[in-house]
Amino acid sequence: MVRRLLGSVLASVLVLGSLAGAGTDPLRAYARDTWRSLTAMTDPATGLVADNISGDLSVASAYTSPTNIGGSMWSAVVARDLGLITGREATARVARTLNTLSTLKHHEASGMFYNWYDPRTGDVVTVWPEDGSTVTPFLSSVDNGWLAAALRVVEGAMPALRAKAARIRSAMNFGYYYNPAAQTPAGTRGLIRGGFWDTPPPGCSVADEAKGVWFTCNHYDITVTEPRIATYLGIAAGQIPPAAYYSTMRTLPDNCDYSWQEMQPHGFTATHLGVPVYEGSYRYRGITFVPSWGGDMFEALMPDLFVPEAQWGPNSWGRNHPATVAAQIEHGLDDARYAYWGFSPASNPFGGYSAWGVDAMGMDTDGYPSDVQGGKYDAGFGDCRPAGPPAVYGDGVVTPHAAFLALPYARHAALRNLSRIKSNFDAYGPGGFYDAVAVRSKTVAKRYLSLDQSMIMGAIGNVAAHDVLKRAFVTPSFERAVRPLLAAETFNVPARQPLPQLVGVGR
């Protein structure tokens, strides 16, 4: 083990040294090219970014979302602070986006925006441009959460646009999504909904006559998922009670009624703000962590781009984020033996979009697979469910944005991984890393998704520009409302568990 770690460190030093010797800062170079893809996706008249664009940056999609729009704005802040564009250009770009955003049709009572707009006109999408199917306009809690997060970044980073961004954000009421009666399998109450429609939708919905909307049947009841950004925002604005942070589940309960989950959790029960919290965790290949639903990097780490979770919650997120990254590395290199790592929802190299992850790291027993074949992990559930046969992994799909999200916790390992992906595959184009790579068949998804590119920009900005997004996002009032919630909790994750995977990877 010692020899392997020494070799890993030496390999990382050699890679970084060669880049430095060439006079190239790899993160700034990656940011420069990634920013090129975002500018190519942005309509010059409306300032709205498309959802995706072809690998040669010539054909952009005819739809966008609140998340995409938000991502383009925080990416402009990063590009400015990295010196890729001037302050004047950054302000002009974001101002154009805000001007259009202020004119978009949205739900007046809640201040929320629809899920799909035409980036060329700003019209709400009612016919899907790719197949002509009917779209019932939907208002997503998590997508509006990312838009609101971006507006907070603009307020904090661009004084000239602060009032314009604040007018839009202050009208957004996340309490609209909050259902105090919603109950988790653990018995806790108070969750946010997936979203709502303001016209009757097909499929399952719950009509609210008083509000004149149809809510989704689902609520978000898992802690390590990306909707927690909406919960943070609602709590900070006084729209959602603070106890809602504790109402979501760290894992499902540990009894046989929930033996369908990925593995049997272990933990203890603590009480916070009167809410009994089962502090469950999973253990995979010697690493203990609190799982996400699908076992992917996006769910675990995207909110950490804006909220300093590891700093504010040293005994909760401060333990879990490094463990999550370590387990992803362990899976890619030593369990599945792909020789690469980083698994998160992204393009499918064989067409379309897929939810990639590490099956063993997610509560969903069907899991988000790390490979095209859907390699199945089944640890069993104590006496309630026997373990399945050992997993067999095939054509692993790595997603570069997942490695970028890991930068704060495994910088050398992430840079080494990204350098090898770039060198060993046709995985890098005019807009930076293509969206996903199937490593055994060497099949590449040669397109760029604005969300994934924006995550890359945000991750680089925080590492190379002194936490630019976090500094802009966090206000004293936000910190007073949210930090104590994170600080009070201790996850069932060891404080000093060995995570050699984070040291630097050359295996």
Buried (B, 14 or more C-beta within 10 A) or exposed (E): EEEEBEEBBEBBBEBBEEBEEEEEEBBBEBBBBBBBBBBBBBBEEBBBBBBBBBBEBEEBBBBBBBBBBBBBBBBBBBBBBBEBBEEEBBBBBBBBBBEBBEEBEBBEEBBBBBBBBBBBEBEBBEEEEEEEEEBBBBBBBBBBBBBBBBBBBBBBBBEEBBEBBBEBBEEBBBBBBBBEEBBBEBEBBBBBBBBBBBEEBEEEBEEEEEBEBBBBEEBBBBBBBBBBBBBBBBBBBEBBBBBBBBBBBBBBBBEEEBBBBBBBBBBEEBEBBEBEBBBBBBBBEEBBBBBBBBBBBBBBBBBBBBBBBBBBBBBBBBBBBBBBBBBBBBBBBEBBEBBBBBBBBBBBBBEEBBBBBBBBBBBBBEBBBBBBEBBBBBBBBBEBBEEEEEBEBBBBBBBBBBBBBBBBBBBBBBBBBBBBBBEEBEBBBEBBBBBBBBBBBEBBBBBBBBBBBBBBBBBBBBBBBEBBBBBBBBEEEBBEBBBBBBBBBBBBBEEEBEBBBBBBBBB
